[in-house]
Amino acid sequence: MKYIKEFRDGQLAEKLALAIRQEADPDRRYHLMEFCGGHTHAIFRYGVQDLVPENVEYVHGPGCPVCVLPVRRLDDAVELALKANVILTTYGDMMRVPGTKQKSLIRAKAEGADIRMVYSTQDALRIARENPQRQVVFFAIGFETTTPPTAVAILQAKAEGLKNFSVFCNHVLTPPAIAHIVNAPAEPGERPVKIDGFLGPSHVSSVIGWAPYEPAARDFRKPVVIAGFEPLDVMQSTLMLIRQINEGRHEVENQYTRVVTREGNRKAQRLVDEVLELRRTFEWRGLGYVPDSALRIREAFSAFDAEKRFALSPKESREVKSCECPAILRGVKTPTECKLFGTVCTPDNPMGACMVSSEGACAAYWSYGRKAEVVAATAKGAAA
């Protein structure tokens, strides 16, 4: 297939749905975690969940880069903008994520902080060139997909001798998170997460390849299928996972062959490795501290490390009370199980990152009709 419309073809979807129904054993349940938020949105936007049998369940994972950033790191960015008097640059989704006491970057901007939304690291570099008397900090977030541009920006800044540019690095890695989800015990009072296989991330894998998922698939006996973002991609990947589960296999398979290879983008990997290195541990929202799951700036480029350039104060950071975003990211709850969803928490008044981000599970539920379930349940409760 060559064109996007072919990956959304209704007749092909019906054939795949029939194949899934024929392959799925009616006497068992299949719990498939889609790691990437783009998959979550595809599932709900195109009604994929309604096309597969009831015993095939999609479990939403921590695949939203904005959502997994812990509150403390967001609070640090707010502090940089308000107290260090820097020009803080960031991607748009981060602007409205609530921090401690619901202080977001956009609220800090309203209080006088110079915070500017950018579309790329090149925008941040341009702002640094245009403001040589001001310190400019790029608030870097995201999985392996957005990490190479950050490395390139640091290399450019060094080559140009930009002394007023630095990066607040918060890049995280997907394979350690998958291993952590499978291996972590349930939180007190929570039901354990049941996962039979993973829909592996798409764009991330275009950079790192699919080989890094092999240890998790082997060690935890959970199949992984690298899946594209279109509805037929998700359905075909679902069929591939069901076949592996039925056959007792636990391998990494690549459905997204038009983009992903086993080795990935070696040039991008070399750039990242030149500038960044592993952190021994890093906190994820919902997952807690995960070993070897994030990157930091190497000592050779420490002049561009905002954490070393600016003194950040220790702080007590807290999620918005009753927000279930951390549990949703662990796959323990769905958005409709959060009592704030659709009532207090809406896209116009988000209480958590999962409602803010374009890849968040709550945003997917809201955008593609699941909010009706909450509205109906609320009305029923009021009538009772």
Buried (B, 14 or more C-beta within 10 A) or exposed (E): EEEEEEBBBEEBBEEBBEBBBEBBEEEEBBBBBBBBBBBBBBBBEBEBEEBBBEBBBBBBBBBBBBBBBBBBBBBBBBBBBBEBEBBBBBBEBBBBBBBBEEBBBBBBBEEEBBBBBBEBBEBBBBBBEEBEEEBBBBBBBBBBBBBBBBBBBBBBBBEEEBEBBBBBBBBBBBBBBBBBBBEBEEBEEEEEBEBBBBBBBBBBBBBBBBBBBBEBBEEBEBBBBBBBBBBBBBBBBBBBBBBBBEEEEBBBBBBBEEEBBEEBBEEBBEBBEBBBEBBEEBBBBBBBEBEBBBBBBBEEBEBBBBBEBBEBEEBEBEBBEEBBBBBBBBBBBBBBEBBBBBEBBBBEEBBBBBBBBBBBBBBBBBBBEBBEBBEEEEEEEEEE
